[in-house]
Structure formats: C-alpha cells, structure tokens
Amino acid sequence: MTYSGSKPERASHSVNDASGVVRHDRPMPEKQVPLRATFDTEADAAYIYLADEPALGWRHGKTIPVDSDEIGGMVNIDVDDDGRLIGIEVLEARRLLSDKILAALDRG
C-alpha cells in the first residue's frame, strides 16, 4: 500500500492560529510514502505500520489507547522510545474501516 496524497499536487501544512481557526500555511510537496498495513480476519484487527520494522533501529516504547467513547471502538497508537508514531492498531476493523480500505490490506 502506498499513500501518495490526494489532488491537487501540493498540500499545505495546517496551523491553528490564536483564535483556534485552522488555516493553511506554506505549500508542502507531496511524496510517495510506503505504508504497510495488515488485516487479521479472525481477530477483526488491522495494523498500520508507520515505520519500518525494528531493522531501522526503533524500539516499541508504549501503546497509547485512544478514547473509545470518542470513536466508538478500540484504537491503539504505538510509539517508539522517542515518542514517534510507529503504528496504529484498529480493533473491530470491519466496523471502523471502510470496505475499500479493508480490501487493500494484506490478509493474515
């Protein structure tokens, strides 16, 4: 799975100004970013890898649960020892992710 952004060819950084309004700042060039995502059909769980495997030197630091009341399901965010996002786990994936996304994921 590769995410190359959406049209137009250039995106913008979003910034909150003092009033809390989101405005778009300077243009940001789009790049293709390789993503790997898996879907375990038995567990109904998807995992989106935002970093390569530990071969690149990261170590799993901790798992941060997302407030399930906010999204109506269980999502966990994994960060490395330096607090960088390395992955997102989605439980009850069939309910929380679209059929189109699930169809594109590697099956396990």
C-alpha positions in Angstrom: 0.0 0.0 0.0 1.4 3.4 -1.0 -0.1 6.7 0.0 0.7 9.5 -2.4 -1.6 12.1 -1.1 -4.6 13.5 -2.9 -5.1 16.0 -5.6 -4.0 18.8 -6.0 -0.3 18.1 -6.4 0.6 20.3 -3.5 -0.8 20.2 0.0 -0.4 22.7 2.9 0.6 22.5 6.5 -2.4 23.2 8.7 -1.8 25.5 11.6 -4.2 26.7 14.4 -4.0 30.5 14.9 -4.6 32.2 18.2 -8.4 32.1 17.7 -8.3 28.3 17.2 -9.1 28.6 13.5 -7.3 26.2 11.2 -5.5 27.9 8.4 -3.2 26.6 5.7 0.3 27.8 5.8 3.1 27.2 3.3 2.8 24.6 0.5 4.1 21.2 1.2 5.4 19.0 -1.7 3.7 15.6 -1.8 5.9 12.5 -1.7 5.0 8.8 -2.0 5.3 7.2 1.4 5.4 3.4 1.6 2.9 2.1 4.2 2.4 -1.5 5.2 -1.0 -2.5 6.7 -2.3 -5.8 7.7 -5.8 -7.2 8.5 -6.3 -10.3 10.7 -9.7 -11.6 9.6 -10.1 -13.9 12.7 -9.3 -11.1 15.2 -11.0 -8.4 13.1 -8.0 -6.3 13.7 -6.0 -4.1 11.4 -2.5 -2.7 11.9 -1.0 0.2 10.0 2.8 0.4 10.2 4.1 4.0 10.1 7.7 2.9 10.4 9.7 0.1 9.1 10.4 -2.9 11.3 13.0 -2.7 14.0 15.7 -3.1 11.5 15.7 0.7 11.2 16.6 0.9 14.9 13.3 1.8 16.5 12.1 0.0 19.6 8.5 -0.1 20.7 8.1 2.3 23.6 4.5 2.1 24.6 0.9 1.7 23.4 -1.5 4.6 23.9 -5.2 3.8 23.8 -7.4 6.2 22.0 -10.6 7.2 23.9 -13.1 4.5 22.7 -16.1 6.8 23.6 -14.8 9.3 21.1 -14.6 6.9 18.1 -17.0 4.1 19.1 -14.3 1.4 19.0 -10.8 0.4 20.1 -7.8 2.1 18.5 -4.3 2.0 19.9 -1.4 4.1 18.9 2.1 2.7 19.2 5.1 5.0 19.7 8.8 4.3 19.9 11.2 5.1 22.8 11.5 8.7 21.4 7.7 9.2 21.2 7.5 8.9 17.4 4.4 7.2 16.0 5.3 3.7 14.7 1.9 2.1 14.2 -1.9 2.2 14.7 -3.9 -0.8 15.7 -7.6 -0.9 14.9 -9.8 -3.4 16.7 -13.3 -4.1 15.3 -11.7 -3.1 12.0 -14.7 -4.2 9.9 -16.8 -1.6 11.7 -14.3 1.2 11.9 -12.6 1.0 8.4 -14.3 1.2 5.0 -14.7 -1.9 2.9 -12.4 -0.3 0.3 -9.6 0.1 2.8 -10.0 -3.4 4.2 -9.9 -4.9 0.7 -6.5 -3.2 0.1 -4.9 -4.6 3.3 -2.6 -7.7 3.5 -4.7 -10.6 4.9 -3.4 -12.6 7.9 
